[in-house]
Amino acid sequence: MADEKTKKQVPLRISASLWNDLSQWAEDDFRSINGQIEYLLTECVKQHKKNGRTVPDDL
């Protein structure tokens, strides 16, 4: 099992409009864009492990 503190680098290509939306969201949450993406992915994985869905019912 991988060490929790070890981070992998992943190149990611996203549209300019998505980048702008994530940037604003990250700023609102006082995170970097990288931190925001990691947070969102972590939450999706938790949700998937919890009930087999990647999107919460109340979204």
MARZASE-804779 format. One record per residue: residue number from 1; chain; z, y, x of N, C-alpha, C in turn. Coordinates in nm, 3 decimals, decimal comma, always signed. Layout:
BEGIN
MIBA pos unit      nZ      nY      nX     caZ     caY     caX      cZ      cY      cX
MIBA NUM    A       Z       Y       X       Z       Y       X       Z       Y       X
...
END
This chain:
BEGIN
MIBA pos unit      nZ      nY      nX     caZ     caY     caX      cZ      cY      cX
MIBA   1    A  +0,000  -0,118  +0,083  +0,000  +0,000  +0,000  +0,000  +0,125  +0,089
MIBA   2    A  -0,079  +0,225  +0,051  -0,091  +0,346  +0,131  +0,037  +0,430  +0,123
MIBA   3    A  +0,067  +0,495  +0,233  +0,182  +0,584  +0,238  +0,158  +0,702  +0,145
MIBA   4    A  +0,257  +0,737  +0,061  +0,244  +0,846  -0,036  +0,215  +0,980  +0,030
MIBA   5    A  +0,263  +0,999  +0,153  +0,245  +1,127  +0,220  +0,111  +1,138  +0,290
MIBA   6    A  +0,039  +1,026  +0,301  -0,093  +1,028  +0,363  -0,193  +1,079  +0,261
MIBA   7    A  -0,270  +1,178  +0,301  -0,370  +1,236  +0,212  -0,509  +1,200  +0,262
MIBA   8    A  -0,596  +1,167  +0,170  -0,735  +1,139  +0,202  -0,818  +1,263  +0,170
MIBA   9    A  -0,919  +1,286  +0,249  -1,010  +1,397  +0,224  -1,131  +1,344  +0,148
MIBA  10    A  -1,168  +1,414  +0,042  -1,279  +1,372  -0,042  -1,370  +1,492  -0,065
MIBA  11    A  -1,497  +1,481  -0,023  -1,589  +1,591  -0,057  -1,615  +1,591  -0,207
MIBA  12    A  -1,617  +1,708  -0,265  -1,633  +1,720  -0,409  -1,734  +1,829  -0,440
MIBA  13    A  -1,834  +1,795  -0,517  -1,932  +1,893  -0,559  -1,910  +1,923  -0,707
MIBA  14    A  -1,887  +2,049  -0,738  -1,869  +2,091  -0,878  -1,950  +2,218  -0,902
MIBA  15    A  -1,979  +2,242  -1,028  -2,057  +2,360  -1,063  -1,977  +2,487  -1,037
MIBA  16    A  -2,049  +2,597  -1,024  -1,984  +2,727  -1,001  -1,896  +2,765  -1,121
MIBA  17    A  -1,941  +2,733  -1,240  -1,862  +2,769  -1,358  -1,732  +2,688  -1,364
MIBA  18    A  -1,739  +2,559  -1,329  -1,617  +2,478  -1,326  -1,524  +2,528  -1,216
MIBA  19    A  -1,580  +2,564  -1,101  -1,500  +2,619  -0,991  -1,427  +2,745  -1,037
MIBA  20    A  -1,497  +2,832  -1,107  -1,436  +2,955  -1,155  -1,324  +2,927  -1,255
MIBA  21    A  -1,348  +2,832  -1,346  -1,244  +2,795  -1,443  -1,122  +2,736  -1,374
MIBA  22    A  -1,146  +2,645  -1,279  -1,034  +2,585  -1,205  -0,959  +2,688  -1,122
MIBA  23    A  -1,034  +2,780  -1,065  -0,973  +2,885  -0,985  -0,879  +2,971  -1,069
MIBA  24    A  -0,924  +3,009  -1,187  -0,840  +3,090  -1,275  -0,718  +3,011  -1,322
MIBA  25    A  -0,738  +2,886  -1,359  -0,629  +2,800  -1,404  -0,527  +2,783  -1,292
MIBA  26    A  -0,576  +2,756  -1,170  -0,487  +2,739  -1,055  -0,406  +2,866  -1,032
MIBA  27    A  -0,471  +2,980  -1,041  -0,402  +3,107  -1,023  -0,293  +3,126  -1,129
MIBA  28    A  -0,326  +3,091  -1,252  -0,228  +3,102  -1,361  -0,106  +3,012  -1,337
MIBA  29    A  -0,129  +2,897  -1,274  -0,022  +2,801  -1,248  +0,039  +2,816  -1,108
MIBA  30    A  -0,002  +2,922  -1,035  +0,048  +2,949  -0,900  +0,022  +2,832  -0,804
MIBA  31    A  -0,099  +2,776  -0,813  -0,140  +2,668  -0,724  -0,270  +2,707  -0,655
MIBA  32    A  -0,299  +2,638  -0,545  -0,432  +2,647  -0,485  -0,528  +2,567  -0,572
MIBA  33    A  -0,656  +2,587  -0,552  -0,754  +2,508  -0,628  -0,737  +2,360  -0,593
MIBA  34    A  -0,719  +2,331  -0,465  -0,699  +2,193  -0,423  -0,574  +2,135  -0,490
MIBA  35    A  -0,467  +2,212  -0,492  -0,343  +2,167  -0,556  -0,362  +2,145  -0,705
MIBA  36    A  -0,441  +2,231  -0,769  -0,466  +2,218  -0,912  -0,545  +2,092  -0,942
MIBA  37    A  -0,648  +2,065  -0,862  -0,729  +1,945  -0,882  -0,643  +1,821  -0,861
MIBA  38    A  -0,560  +1,821  -0,757  -0,472  +1,707  -0,732  -0,373  +1,689  -0,847
MIBA  39    A  -0,317  +1,798  -0,897  -0,224  +1,792  -1,010  -0,293  +1,732  -1,133
MIBA  40    A  -0,412  +1,782  -1,166  -0,484  +1,734  -1,283  -0,520  +1,586  -1,271
MIBA  41    A  -0,565  +1,544  -1,154  -0,597  +1,403  -1,134  -0,472  +1,316  -1,145
MIBA  42    A  -0,361  +1,363  -1,089  -0,235  +1,289  -1,097  -0,191  +1,272  -1,242
MIBA  43    A  -0,201  +1,379  -1,320  -0,162  +1,373  -1,461  -0,252  +1,276  -1,539
MIBA  44    A  -0,381  +1,277  -1,510  -0,473  +1,185  -1,578  -0,441  +1,040  -1,544
MIBA  45    A  -0,411  +1,014  -1,418  -0,377  +0,877  -1,377  -0,246  +0,834  -1,443
MIBA  46    A  -0,146  +0,921  -1,449  -0,019  +0,888  -1,517  -0,045  +0,855  -1,664
MIBA  47    A  -0,128  +0,937  -1,729  -0,159  +0,916  -1,870  -0,231  +0,782  -1,890
MIBA  48    A  -0,324  +0,752  -1,800  -0,398  +0,626  -1,810  -0,305  +0,506  -1,792
MIBA  49    A  -0,214  +0,515  -1,695  -0,119  +0,406  -1,673  -0,025  +0,390  -1,793
MIBA  50    A  +0,007  +0,501  -1,859  +0,100  +0,498  -1,971  +0,039  +0,432  -2,094
MIBA  51    A  -0,083  +0,469  -2,129  -0,140  +0,416  -2,253  -0,286  +0,374  -2,245
MIBA  52    A  -0,339  +0,365  -2,125  -0,475  +0,318  -2,109  -0,581  +0,423  -2,139
MIBA  53    A  -0,539  +0,544  -2,168  -0,633  +0,653  -2,194  -0,621  +0,758  -2,085
MIBA  54    A  -0,730  +0,825  -2,056  -0,726  +0,928  -1,953  -0,706  +1,068  -2,012
MIBA  55    A  -0,724  +1,080  -2,143  -0,707  +1,209  -2,208  -0,597  +1,195  -2,313
MIBA  56    A  -0,496  +1,283  -2,307  -0,389  +1,274  -2,407  -0,442  +1,300  -2,549
MIBA  57    A  -0,378  +1,242  -2,647  -0,419  +1,258  -2,787  -0,413  +1,404  -2,831
MIBA  58    A  -0,320  +1,480  -2,774  -0,301  +1,619  -2,819  -0,386  +1,719  -2,743
MIBA  59    A  -0,484  +1,675  -2,666  -0,570  +1,765  -2,591  -0,666  +1,837  -2,681
END
